[in-house]
Structure formats: C-alpha cells, structure tokens
Amino acid sequence: MDYKLWENSPGRSPVKKELLDLAQKDMQSVKAIGKNFKRFEKLSYENLRKSKTIDKLQGKNPNKIHYYRISLPKKIARIFFIIKGSTAVFLHLIIKKSDDIKNKERSTAEDRAKIAILEE
C-alpha cells in the first residue's frame, strides 16, 4: 500500500519531525520503523488487516482513522493514518508504553485528518 507523510500548510511534516526527534534518541527504533514502512508498502490493505498490524480507531471515527502498530526495541509505535484513494496518509506518530490511546493523541490525529481530507 502506498503511503505519504502529511504536511501542514507551511509544508512541514509532523511525522517526519517525530522520526527525526526519535533518531536523535534511539537509532535502533528508527531502523525498525524504516523496515516496517517497507513492509507497509509491500502489503495490501486486506493483508495488513489480516496480519493485525493495522486497525481502525474505536469509538466515533467519522474520518476513518486507522493506526499502524509497530514493535520497536522495548516499546511500541503507532502511526495514525487515513486512506485517500489508494494512498495512506500518515498523520501522527506516537511511542506507546501501554495499549490505550490518550485523548490528546486521538484528537491530534483527528484534527490532522480533517485537514488532510479537505486538501486535494
């Protein structure tokens, strides 16, 4: 499945910034994310769902936000995304320590999804 990193109006990508920040702290995790990005590109939406690496956010989800679960050394990353056409638009990346998704993280993804849906 194709993907791209969402950019805000000044042309900055929050996901790219989050990856760069992570690279300064933990290069092993960045390498693992890179491998998972390649895996994401190779598999179809259906195969990603079957492998349980992606799922839709639970509850009210009018923008149909999904998340991609990536196992890292000693932690888990989640990348929130929407699907536009045949492309996944990566909106927000978080490093998790537990399975629950905090409201702040969810609302960040929802806000970016609204903007991304309106952009063409």
N, CA, C and O atoms as a printed pandas DataFrame, in Angstrom:
     atom_number atom_name residue_name chain_id  residue_number  x_coord  y_coord  z_coord
0              1         N          MET        A               1    0.844   -1.159    0.000
1              2        CA          MET        A               1    0.000    0.000    0.000
2              3         C          MET        A               1    0.900    1.236    0.000
3              4         O          MET        A               1    1.842    1.324    0.787
4              5         N          ASP        A               2    0.610    2.169   -0.869
5              6        CA          ASP        A               2    1.383    3.403   -0.918
6              7         C          ASP        A               2    1.093    4.254    0.315
7              8         O          ASP        A               2    0.014    4.169    0.902
8              9         N          TYR        A               3    2.059    5.067    0.692
9             10        CA          TYR        A               3    1.845    5.985    1.805
10            11         C          TYR        A               3    2.578    7.287    1.518
11            12         O          TYR        A               3    3.495    7.342    0.700
12            13         N          LYS        A               4    2.148    8.324    2.211
13            14        CA          LYS        A               4    2.870    9.594    2.193
14            15         C          LYS        A               4    2.736   10.223    3.568
15            16         O          LYS        A               4    1.825    9.895    4.329
16            17         N          LEU        A               5    3.647   11.125    3.877
17            18        CA          LEU        A               5    3.618   11.824    5.152
18            19         C          LEU        A               5    2.815   13.106    4.978
19            20         O          LEU        A               5    3.100   13.905    4.086
20            21         N          TRP        A               6    1.818   13.302    5.823
21            22        CA          TRP        A               6    1.003   14.511    5.759
22            23         C          TRP        A               6    1.862   15.722    6.066
23            24         O          TRP        A               6    2.736   15.675    6.932
24            25         N          GLU        A               7    1.604   16.821    5.343
25            26        CA          GLU        A               7    2.300   18.083    5.594
26            27         C          GLU        A               7    1.285   19.150    5.952
27            28         O          GLU        A               7    0.201   19.199    5.371
28            29         N          ASN        A               8    1.630   20.012    6.910
29            30        CA          ASN        A               8    0.751   21.116    7.265
30            31         C          ASN        A               8    0.922   22.248    6.249
31            32         O          ASN        A               8    1.721   22.128    5.320
32            33         N          SER        A               9    0.190   23.328    6.416
33            34        CA          SER        A               9    0.200   24.393    5.409
34            35         C          SER        A               9    1.573   25.023    5.159
35            36         O          SER        A               9    1.839   25.411    4.021
36            37         N          PRO        A              10    2.460   25.149    6.149
37            38        CA          PRO        A              10    3.805   25.642    5.819
38            39         C          PRO        A              10    4.687   24.589    5.128
39            40         O          PRO        A              10    5.844   24.858    4.805
40            41         N          GLY        A              11    4.135   23.396    4.907
41            42        CA          GLY        A              11    4.895   22.346    4.236
42            43         C          GLY        A              11    5.760   21.502    5.140
43            44         O          GLY        A              11    6.690   20.844    4.674
44            45         N          ARG        A              12    5.469   21.511    6.419
45            46        CA          ARG        A              12    6.230   20.691    7.368
46            47         C          ARG        A              12    5.458   19.409    7.667
47            48         O          ARG        A              12    4.229   19.405    7.729
48            49         N          SER        A              13    6.203   18.326    7.850
49            50        CA          SER        A              13    5.593   17.040    8.171
50            51         C          SER        A              13    5.825   16.710    9.643
51            52         O          SER        A              13    6.962   16.467   10.047
52            53         N          PRO        A              14    4.756   16.697   10.455
53            54        CA          PRO        A              14    4.922   16.339   11.872
54            55         C          PRO        A              14    5.489   14.931   12.066
55            56         O          PRO        A              14    6.274   14.705   12.986
56            57         N          VAL        A              15    5.099   13.985   11.208
57            58        CA          VAL        A              15    5.604   12.613   11.348
58            59         C          VAL        A              15    7.108   12.591   11.074
59            60         O          VAL        A              15    7.863   11.920   11.778
60            61         N          LYS        A              16    7.536   13.325   10.054
61            62        CA          LYS        A              16    8.970   13.384    9.750
62            63         C          LYS        A              16    9.729   13.985   10.929
63            64         O          LYS        A              16   10.794   13.489   11.295
64            65         N          LYS        A              17    9.193   15.046   11.527
65            66        CA          LYS        A              17    9.832   15.668   12.696
66            67         C          LYS        A              17    9.898   14.681   13.861
67            68         O          LYS        A              17   10.917   14.590   14.546
68            69         N          GLU        A              18    8.805   13.941   14.081
69            70        CA          GLU        A              18    8.783   12.962   15.168
70            71         C          GLU        A              18    9.828   11.866   14.926
71            72         O          GLU        A              18   10.464   11.394   15.868
72            73         N          LEU        A              19   10.003   11.465   13.662
73            74        CA          LEU        A              19   11.019   10.466   13.327
74            75         C          LEU        A              19   12.434   11.017   13.544
75            76         O          LEU        A              19   13.308   10.316   14.055
76            77         N          LEU        A              20   12.648   12.266   13.156
77            78        CA          LEU        A              20   13.962   12.884   13.366
78            79         C          LEU        A              20   14.275   13.021   14.851
79            80         O          LEU        A              20   15.405   12.778   15.276
80            81         N          ASP        A              21   13.268   13.413   15.647
81            82        CA          ASP        A              21   13.456   13.507   17.095
82            83         C          ASP        A              21   13.794   12.141   17.684
83            84         O          ASP        A              21   14.665   12.024   18.546
84            85         N          LEU        A              22   13.097   11.112   17.210
85            86        CA          LEU        A              22   13.351    9.756   17.682
86            87         C          LEU        A              22   14.756    9.301   17.283
87            88         O          LEU        A              22   15.430    8.617   18.053
88            89         N          ALA        A              23   15.196    9.680   16.078
89            90        CA          ALA        A              23   16.521    9.279   15.601
90            91         C          ALA        A              23   17.626    9.817   16.501
91            92         O          ALA        A              23   18.650    9.162   16.690
92            93         N          GLN        A              24   17.420   11.013   17.059
93            94        CA          GLN        A              24   18.429   11.577   17.954
94            95         C          GLN        A              24   18.530   10.792   19.255
95            96         O          GLN        A              24   19.583   10.770   19.892
96            97         N          LYS        A              25   17.431   10.145   19.650
97            98        CA          LYS        A              25   17.404    9.411   20.918
98            99         C          LYS        A              25   17.675    7.926   20.742
99           100         O          LYS        A              25   18.322    7.306   21.586
100          101         N          ASP        A              26   17.171    7.338   19.623
101          102        CA          ASP        A              26   17.166    5.877   19.518
102          103         C          ASP        A              26   17.194    5.436   18.051
103          104         O          ASP        A              26   16.142    5.254   17.440
104          105         N          MET        A              27   18.380    5.267   17.493
105          106        CA          MET        A              27   18.524    4.891   16.094
106          107         C          MET        A              27   17.991    3.484   15.816
107          108         O          MET        A              27   17.523    3.212   14.710
108          109         N          GLN        A              28   18.055    2.590   16.801
109          110        CA          GLN        A              28   17.519    1.233   16.616
110          111         C          GLN        A              28   16.027    1.278   16.291
111          112         O          GLN        A              28   15.553    0.536   15.430
112          113         N          SER        A              29   15.297    2.140   16.972
113          114        CA          SER        A              29   13.857    2.269   16.731
114          115         C          SER        A              29   13.581    2.828   15.337
115          116         O          SER        A              29   12.644    2.396   14.667
116          117         N          VAL        A              30   14.391    3.780   14.906
117          118        CA          VAL        A              30   14.208    4.370   13.576
118          119         C          VAL        A              30   14.424    3.304   12.501
119          120         O          VAL        A              30   13.681    3.247   11.521
120          121         N          LYS        A              31   15.438    2.466   12.684
121          122        CA          LYS        A              31   15.689    1.386   11.724
122          123         C          LYS        A              31   14.501    0.432   11.679
123          124         O          LYS        A              31   14.115   -0.018   10.599
124          125         N          ALA        A              32   13.916    0.118   12.828
125          126        CA          ALA        A              32   12.756   -0.778   12.884
126          127         C          ALA        A              32   11.558   -0.140   12.178
127          128         O          ALA        A              32   10.820   -0.823   11.468
128          129         N          ILE        A              33   11.365    1.161   12.372
129          130        CA          ILE        A              33   10.258    1.847   11.701
130          131         C          ILE        A              33   10.468    1.831   10.192
131          132         O          ILE        A              33    9.522    1.611    9.436
132          133         N          GLY        A              34   11.708    2.065    9.746
133          134        CA          GLY        A              34   12.021    2.016    8.316
134          135         C          GLY        A              34   11.677    0.664    7.704
135          136         O          GLY        A              34   11.107    0.601    6.615
136          137         N          LYS        A              35   12.017   -0.410    8.395
137          138        CA          LYS        A              35   11.685   -1.758    7.910
138          139         C          LYS        A              35   10.175   -1.945    7.833
139          140         O          LYS        A              35    9.666   -2.566    6.900
140          141         N          ASN        A              36    9.462   -1.405    8.819
141          142        CA          ASN        A              36    8.008   -1.534    8.821
142          143         C          ASN        A              36    7.362   -0.692    7.732
143          144         O          ASN        A              36    6.334   -1.086    7.180
144          145         N          PHE        A              37    7.945    0.466    7.408
145          146        CA          PHE        A              37    7.439    1.268    6.291
146          147         C          PHE        A              37    7.552    0.472    4.992
147          148         O          PHE        A              37    6.632    0.481    4.173
148          149         N          LYS        A              38    8.679   -0.216    4.805
149          150        CA          LYS        A              38    8.866   -1.036    3.601
150          151         C          LYS        A              38    7.841   -2.167    3.562
151          152         O          LYS        A              38    7.295   -2.484    2.505
152          153         N          ARG        A              39    7.587   -2.764    4.704
153          154        CA          ARG        A              39    6.587   -3.839    4.789
154          155         C          ARG        A              39    5.203   -3.301    4.451
155          156         O          ARG        A              39    4.430   -3.954    3.750
156          157         N          PHE        A              40    4.892   -2.103    4.952
157          158        CA          PHE        A              40    3.606   -1.462    4.688
158          159         C          PHE        A              40    3.407   -1.285    3.184
159          160         O          PHE        A              40    2.319   -1.529    2.662
160          161         N          GLU        A              41    4.473   -0.858    2.491
161          162        CA          GLU        A              41    4.397   -0.652    1.044
162          163         C          GLU        A              41    4.140   -1.949    0.285
163          164         O          GLU        A              41    3.461   -1.943   -0.742
164          165         N          LYS        A              42    4.672   -3.047    0.775
165          166        CA          LYS        A              42    4.574   -4.323    0.060
166          167         C          LYS        A              42    3.201   -4.982    0.195
167          168         O          LYS        A              42    2.766   -5.700   -0.705
168          169         N          LEU        A              43    2.521   -4.740    1.315
169          170        CA          LEU        A              43    1.270   -5.445    1.584
170          171         C          LEU        A              43    0.047   -4.621    1.190
171          172         O          LEU        A              43    0.087   -3.390    1.174
172          173         N          SER        A              44   -1.021   -5.312    0.879
173          174        CA          SER        A              44   -2.290   -4.651    0.583
174          175         C          SER        A              44   -3.008   -4.319    1.893
175          176         O          SER        A              44   -2.643   -4.815    2.959
176          177         N          TYR        A              45   -4.016   -3.487    1.795
177          178        CA          TYR        A              45   -4.821   -3.130    2.966
178          179         C          TYR        A              45   -5.368   -4.392    3.626
179          180         O          TYR        A              45   -5.299   -4.537    4.846
180          181         N          GLU        A              46   -5.912   -5.304    2.822
181          182        CA          GLU        A              46   -6.500   -6.533    3.363
182          183         C          GLU        A              46   -5.467   -7.371    4.107
183          184         O          GLU        A              46   -5.748   -7.900    5.183
184          185         N          ASN        A              47   -4.273   -7.490    3.535
185          186        CA          ASN        A              47   -3.226   -8.276    4.191
186          187         C          ASN        A              47   -2.726   -7.604    5.468
187          188         O          ASN        A              47   -2.393   -8.284    6.439
188          189         N          LEU        A              48   -2.674   -6.283    5.469
189          190        CA          LEU        A              48   -2.288   -5.579    6.696
190          191         C          LEU        A              48   -3.333   -5.800    7.779
191          192         O          LEU        A              48   -2.983   -5.980    8.945
192          193         N          ARG        A              49   -4.620   -5.789    7.410
193          194        CA          ARG        A              49   -5.688   -6.041    8.389
194          195         C          ARG        A              49   -5.616   -7.471    8.912
195          196         O          ARG        A              49   -5.754   -7.712   10.111
196          197         N          LYS        A              50   -5.399   -8.418    8.000
197          198        CA          LYS        A              50   -5.308   -9.827    8.412
198          199         C          LYS        A              50   -4.139  -10.060    9.364
199          200         O          LYS        A              50   -4.244  -10.861   10.293
200          201         N          SER        A              51   -3.036   -9.369    9.138
201          202        CA          SER        A              51   -1.861   -9.546    9.998
202          203         C          SER        A              51   -1.992   -8.791   11.321
203          204         O          SER        A              51   -1.116   -8.866   12.182
204          205         N          LYS        A              52   -3.098   -8.064   11.465
205          206        CA          LYS        A              52   -3.410   -7.319   12.687
206          207         C          LYS        A              52   -2.372   -6.250   13.023
207          208         O          LYS        A              52   -2.168   -5.910   14.189
208          209         N          THR        A              53   -1.717   -5.724   11.976
209          210        CA          THR        A              53   -0.780   -4.624   12.209
210          211         C          THR        A              53   -1.468   -3.275   12.016
211          212         O          THR        A              53   -0.955   -2.249   12.463
212          213         N          ILE        A              54   -2.621   -3.269   11.356
213          214        CA          ILE        A              54   -3.402   -2.040   11.281
214          215         C          ILE        A              54   -4.800   -2.307   11.807
215          216         O          ILE        A              54   -5.289   -3.436   11.773
216          217         N          ASP        A              55   -5.430   -1.257   12.290
217          218        CA          ASP        A              55   -6.793   -1.354   12.781
218          219         C          ASP        A              55   -7.401    0.036   12.764
219          220         O          ASP        A              55   -6.681    1.034   12.729
220          221         N          LYS        A              56   -8.715    0.103   12.789
221          222        CA          LYS        A              56   -9.404    1.396   12.868
222          223         C          LYS        A              56   -9.477    1.822   14.322
223          224         O          LYS        A              56   -9.548    0.988   15.224
224          225         N          LEU        A              57   -9.459    3.142   14.543
225          226        CA          LEU        A              57   -9.676    3.657   15.896
226          227         C          LEU        A              57  -11.078    3.278   16.343
227          228         O          LEU        A              57  -12.018    3.310   15.549
228          229         N          GLN        A              58  -11.218    2.926   17.589
229          230        CA          GLN        A              58  -12.515    2.556   18.148
230          231         C          GLN        A              58  -13.326    3.804   18.481
231          232         O          GLN        A              58  -12.774    4.899   18.589
232          233         N          GLY        A              59  -14.618    3.636   18.640
233          234        CA          GLY        A              59  -15.496    4.734   19.014
234          235         C          GLY        A              59  -15.865    5.584   17.815
235          236         O          GLY        A              59  -15.740    5.145   16.671
236          237         N          LYS        A              60  -16.323    6.813   18.078
237          238        CA          LYS        A              60  -16.660    7.727   16.993
238          239         C          LYS        A              60  -15.420    7.959   16.149
239          240         O          LYS        A              60  -14.367    8.341   16.660
240          241         N          ASN        A              61  -15.554    7.726   14.865
241          242        CA          ASN        A              61  -14.403    7.837   13.973
242          243         C          ASN        A              61  -14.887    8.269   12.586
243          244         O          ASN        A              61  -14.755    7.512   11.624
244          245         N          PRO        A              62  -15.445    9.481   12.474
245          246        CA          PRO        A              62  -16.016    9.907   11.192
246          247         C          PRO        A              62  -14.988   10.046   10.077
247          248         O          PRO        A              62  -15.345    9.969    8.902
248          249         N          ASN        A              63  -13.729   10.248   10.417
249          250        CA          ASN        A              63  -12.686   10.394    9.392
250          251         C          ASN        A              63  -12.016    9.073    9.033
251          252         O          ASN        A              63  -11.079    9.037    8.236
252          253         N          LYS        A              64  -12.504    7.993    9.629
253          254        CA          LYS        A              64  -11.991    6.641    9.364
254          255         C          LYS        A              64  -10.473    6.561    9.568
255          256         O          LYS        A              64   -9.724    6.104    8.704
256          257         N          ILE        A              65  -10.061    7.021   10.737
257          258        CA          ILE        A              65   -8.640    6.987   11.085
258          259         C          ILE        A              65   -8.262    5.565   11.480
259          260         O          ILE        A              65   -8.970    4.895   12.232
260          261         N          HIS        A              66   -7.136    5.130   10.954
261          262        CA          HIS        A              66   -6.554    3.833   11.286
262          263         C          HIS        A              66   -5.262    4.083   12.040
263          264         O          HIS        A              66   -4.778    5.212   12.117
264          265         N          TYR        A              67   -4.712    3.013   12.595
265          266        CA          TYR        A              67   -3.366    3.109   13.145
266          267         C          TYR        A              67   -2.584    1.877   12.740
267          268         O          TYR        A              67   -3.130    0.782   12.605
268          269         N          TYR        A              68   -1.293    2.085   12.551
269          270        CA          TYR        A              68   -0.348    1.050   12.178
270          271         C          TYR        A              68    0.509    0.783   13.403
271          272         O          TYR        A              68    1.180    1.685   13.903
272          273         N          ARG        A              69    0.491   -0.438   13.882
273          274        CA          ARG        A              69    1.198   -0.828   15.102
274          275         C          ARG        A              69    2.577   -1.381   14.725
275          276         O          ARG        A              69    2.686   -2.316   13.932
276          277         N          ILE        A              70    3.619   -0.795   15.301
277          278        CA          ILE        A              70    4.987   -1.209   15.002
278          279         C          ILE        A              70    5.701   -1.558   16.301
279          280         O          ILE        A              70    5.770   -0.748   17.225
280          281         N          SER        A              71    6.229   -2.772   16.357
281          282        CA          SER        A              71    7.019   -3.181   17.523
282          283         C          SER        A              71    8.439   -2.659   17.381
283          284         O          SER        A              71    9.093   -2.858   16.357
284          285         N          LEU        A              72    8.902   -1.992   18.426
285          286        CA          LEU        A              72   10.250   -1.444   18.468
286          287         C          LEU        A              72   10.989   -2.094   19.632
287          288         O          LEU        A              72   10.372   -2.725   20.490
288          289         N          PRO        A              73   12.309   -1.941   19.661
289          290        CA          PRO        A              73   13.022   -2.449   20.825
290          291         C          PRO        A              73   12.511   -1.751   22.096
291          292         O          PRO        A              73   12.649   -0.536   22.235
292          293         N          LYS        A              74   11.935   -2.502   22.997
293          294        CA          LYS        A              74   11.470   -2.028   24.309
294          295         C          LYS        A              74   10.243   -1.117   24.276
295          296         O          LYS        A              74    9.867   -0.576   25.316
296          297         N          LYS        A              75    9.606   -0.929   23.120
297          298        CA          LYS        A              75    8.414   -0.077   23.065
298          299         C          LYS        A              75    7.611   -0.360   21.803
299          300         O          LYS        A              75    7.999   -1.183   20.975
300          301         N          ILE        A              76    6.505    0.324   21.674
301          302        CA          ILE        A              76    5.621    0.168   20.519
302          303         C          ILE        A              76    5.328    1.548   19.957
303          304         O          ILE        A              76    5.096    2.497   20.705
304          305         N          ALA        A              77    5.339    1.653   18.638
305          306        CA          ALA        A              77    4.953    2.899   17.982
306          307         C          ALA        A              77    3.601    2.683   17.321
307          308         O          ALA        A              77    3.263    1.578   16.899
308          309         N          ARG        A              78    2.845    3.756   17.242
309          310        CA          ARG        A              78    1.599    3.738   16.479
310          311         C          ARG        A              78    1.635    4.930   15.546
311          312         O          ARG        A              78    1.966    6.046   15.947
312          313         N          ILE        A              79    1.291    4.676   14.300
313          314        CA          ILE        A              79    1.204    5.740   13.314
314          315         C          ILE        A              79   -0.252    5.835   12.892
315          316         O          ILE        A              79   -0.813    4.880   12.353
316          317         N          PHE        A              80   -0.861    6.986   13.137
317          318        CA          PHE        A              80   -2.246    7.207   12.755
318          319         C          PHE        A              80   -2.287    7.642   11.302
319          320         O          PHE        A              80   -1.456    8.435   10.861
320          321         N          PHE        A              81   -3.264    7.117   10.553
321          322        CA          PHE        A              81   -3.366    7.475    9.144
322          323         C          PHE        A              81   -4.806    7.383    8.658
323          324         O          PHE        A              81   -5.658    6.739    9.270
324          325         N          ILE        A              82   -5.043    8.057    7.526
325          326        CA          ILE        A              82   -6.301    7.917    6.800
326          327         C          ILE        A              82   -5.953    7.403    5.414
327          328         O          ILE        A              82   -4.792    7.432    5.005
328          329         N          ILE        A              83   -6.952    6.938    4.702
329          330        CA          ILE        A              83   -6.733    6.462    3.350
330          331         C          ILE        A              83   -7.417    7.431    2.390
331          332         O          ILE        A              83   -8.622    7.669    2.473
332          333         N          LYS        A              84   -6.617    7.983    1.476
333          334        CA          LYS        A              84   -7.131    8.858    0.432
334          335         C          LYS        A              84   -6.852    8.176   -0.895
335          336         O          LYS        A              84   -5.699    8.029   -1.301
336          337         N          GLY        A              85   -7.927    7.758   -1.570
337          338        CA          GLY        A              85   -7.740    6.990   -2.797
338          339         C          GLY        A              85   -7.094    5.665   -2.449
339          340         O          GLY        A              85   -7.647    4.877   -1.682
340          341         N          SER        A              86   -5.928    5.421   -3.012
341          342        CA          SER        A              86   -5.204    4.181   -2.702
342          343         C          SER        A              86   -3.949    4.455   -1.870
343          344         O          SER        A              86   -3.061    3.607   -1.774
344          345         N          THR        A              87   -3.885    5.642   -1.271
345          346        CA          THR        A              87   -2.701    6.032   -0.513
346          347         C          THR        A              87   -3.040    6.263    0.955
347          348         O          THR        A              87   -4.041    6.902    1.280
348          349         N          ALA        A              88   -2.208    5.745    1.823
349          350        CA          ALA        A              88   -2.329    6.025    3.256
350          351         C          ALA        A              88   -1.591    7.324    3.536
351          352         O          ALA        A              88   -0.455    7.508    3.100
352          353         N          VAL        A              89   -2.232    8.214    4.258
353          354        CA          VAL        A              89   -1.612    9.488    4.636
354          355         C          VAL        A              89   -1.285    9.401    6.123
355          356         O          VAL        A              89   -2.183    9.416    6.965
356          357         N          PHE        A              90    0.011    9.310    6.442
357          358        CA          PHE        A              90    0.451    9.208    7.827
358          359         C          PHE        A              90    0.333   10.578    8.491
359          360         O          PHE        A              90    0.936   11.553    8.043
360          361         N          LEU        A              91   -0.455   10.635    9.566
361          362        CA          LEU        A              91   -0.798   11.890   10.213
362          363         C          LEU        A              91   -0.011   12.170   11.487
363          364         O          LEU        A              91    0.383   13.307   11.747
364          365         N          HIS        A              92    0.214   11.125   12.277
365          366        CA          HIS        A              92    0.739   11.343   13.634
366          367         C          HIS        A              92    1.420   10.065   14.095
367          368         O          HIS        A              92    0.906    8.969   13.873
368          369         N          LEU        A              93    2.571   10.201   14.732
369          370        CA          LEU        A              93    3.313    9.059   15.251
370          371         C          LEU        A              93    3.467    9.227   16.751
371          372         O          LEU        A              93    3.823   10.304   17.231
372          373         N          ILE        A              94    3.201    8.165   17.487
373          374        CA          ILE        A              94    3.406    8.198   18.930
374          375         C          ILE        A              94    4.168    6.951   19.357
375          376         O          ILE        A              94    4.082    5.901   18.720
376          377         N          ILE        A              95    4.901    7.086   20.426
377          378        CA          ILE        A              95    5.567    5.949   21.042
378          379         C          ILE        A              95    4.735    5.567   22.253
379          380         O          ILE        A              95    4.470    6.396   23.124
380          381         N          LYS        A              96    4.322    4.303   22.303
381          382        CA          LYS        A              96    3.403    3.840   23.340
382          383         C          LYS        A              96    4.148    3.084   24.424
383          384         O          LYS        A              96    5.179    2.453   24.189
384          385         N          LYS        A              97    3.586    3.171   25.618
385          386        CA          LYS        A              97    4.053    2.339   26.721
386          387         C          LYS        A              97    2.935    1.427   27.207
387          388         O          LYS        A              97    3.177    0.458   27.926
388          389         N          SER        A              98    1.696    1.752   26.803
389          390        CA          SER        A              98    0.548    0.905   27.137
390          391         C          SER        A              98   -0.362    0.838   25.910
391          392         O          SER        A              98   -0.125    1.533   24.923
392          393         N          ASP        A              99   -1.397    0.008   25.970
393          394        CA          ASP        A              99   -2.264   -0.186   24.819
394          395         C          ASP        A              99   -3.310    0.906   24.606
395          396         O          ASP        A              99   -3.812    1.070   23.495
396          397         N          ASP        A             100   -3.641    1.650   25.652
397          398        CA          ASP        A             100   -4.679    2.661   25.489
398          399         C          ASP        A             100   -4.145    3.883   24.728
399          400         O          ASP        A             100   -2.955    4.196   24.781
400          401         N          ILE        A             101   -5.050    4.559   24.025
401          402        CA          ILE        A             101   -4.701    5.751   23.261
402          403         C          ILE        A             101   -5.265    6.955   23.996
403          404         O          ILE        A             101   -6.472    7.040   24.224
404          405         N          LYS        A             102   -4.413    7.866   24.359
405          406        CA          LYS        A             102   -4.837    9.044   25.105
406          407         C          LYS        A             102   -5.666    9.981   24.225
407          408         O          LYS        A             102   -5.452   10.062   23.015
408          409         N          ASN        A             103   -6.610   10.686   24.846
409          410        CA          ASN        A             103   -7.485   11.599   24.112
410          411         C          ASN        A             103   -6.698   12.651   23.339
411          412         O          ASN        A             103   -7.072   13.008   22.222
412          413         N          LYS        A             104   -5.614   13.147   23.922
413          414        CA          LYS        A             104   -4.794   14.160   23.258
414          415         C          LYS        A             104   -4.236   13.633   21.936
415          416         O          LYS        A             104   -4.262   14.330   20.922
416          417         N          GLU        A             105   -3.732   12.400   21.955
417          418        CA          GLU        A             105   -3.160   11.798   20.745
418          419         C          GLU        A             105   -4.247   11.567   19.693
419          420         O          GLU        A             105   -4.042   11.808   18.503
420          421         N          ARG        A             106   -5.383   11.104   20.150
421          422        CA          ARG        A             106   -6.505   10.861   19.247
422          423         C          ARG        A             106   -6.987   12.167   18.612
423          424         O          ARG        A             106   -7.247   12.211   17.409
424          425         N          SER        A             107   -7.107   13.224   19.409
425          426        CA          SER        A             107   -7.599   14.488   18.865
426          427         C          SER        A             107   -6.581   15.113   17.906
427          428         O          SER        A             107   -6.978   15.770   16.943
428          429         N          THR        A             108   -5.289   14.924   18.145
429          430        CA          THR        A             108   -4.271   15.398   17.198
430          431         C          THR        A             108   -4.458   14.711   15.856
431          432         O          THR        A             108   -4.448   15.372   14.817
432          433         N          ALA        A             109   -4.629   13.391   15.862
433          434        CA          ALA        A             109   -4.843   12.647   14.621
434          435         C          ALA        A             109   -6.138   13.089   13.938
435          436         O          ALA        A             109   -6.169   13.245   12.718
436          437         N          GLU        A             110   -7.201   13.290   14.711
437          438        CA          GLU        A             110   -8.480   13.714   14.137
438          439         C          GLU        A             110   -8.376   15.090   13.493
439          440         O          GLU        A             110   -8.901   15.300   12.400
440          441         N          ASP        A             111   -7.707   16.026   14.153
441          442        CA          ASP        A             111   -7.539   17.371   13.597
442          443         C          ASP        A             111   -6.762   17.326   12.280
443          444         O          ASP        A             111   -7.134   17.987   11.311
444          445         N          ARG        A             112   -5.694   16.550   12.253
445          446        CA          ARG        A             112   -4.892   16.446   11.027
446          447         C          ARG        A             112   -5.661   15.726    9.925
447          448         O          ARG        A             112   -5.517   16.058    8.748
448          449         N          ALA        A             113   -6.481   14.737   10.302
449          450        CA          ALA        A             113   -7.284   14.025    9.306
450          451         C          ALA        A             113   -8.282   14.956    8.644
451          452         O          ALA        A             113   -8.467   14.900    7.428
452          453         N          LYS        A             114   -8.923   15.808    9.420
453          454        CA          LYS        A             114   -9.891   16.763    8.861
454          455         C          LYS        A             114   -9.226   17.652    7.818
455          456         O          LYS        A             114   -9.787   17.893    6.750
456          457         N          ILE        A             115   -8.031   18.138    8.131
457          458        CA          ILE        A             115   -7.315   18.993    7.194
458          459         C          ILE        A             115   -6.896   18.200    5.959
459          460         O          ILE        A             115   -7.053   18.677    4.835
460          461         N          ALA        A             116   -6.365   16.999    6.157
461          462        CA          ALA        A             116   -5.899   16.183    5.048
462          463         C          ALA        A             116   -7.031   15.805    4.103
463          464         O          ALA        A             116   -6.837   15.753    2.889
464          465         N          ILE        A             117   -8.209   15.542    4.654
465          466        CA          ILE        A             117   -9.362   15.175    3.822
466          467         C          ILE        A             117   -9.765   16.348    2.936
467          468         O          ILE        A             117  -10.142   16.146    1.782
468          469         N          LEU        A             118   -9.690   17.567    3.457
469          470        CA          LEU        A             118  -10.075   18.753    2.690
470          471         C          LEU        A             118   -9.058   19.118    1.608
471          472         O          LEU        A             118   -9.414   19.736    0.604
472          473         N          GLU        A             119   -7.795   18.740    1.809
473          474        CA          GLU        A             119   -6.736   19.066    0.840
474          475         C          GLU        A             119   -6.851   18.182   -0.386
475          476         O          GLU        A             119   -7.232   17.015   -0.286
476          477         N          GLU        A             120   -6.538   18.713   -1.489
477          478        CA          GLU        A             120   -6.514   17.929   -2.746
478          479         C          GLU        A             120   -5.277   18.193   -3.517
479          480         O          GLU        A             120   -5.087   17.627   -4.593
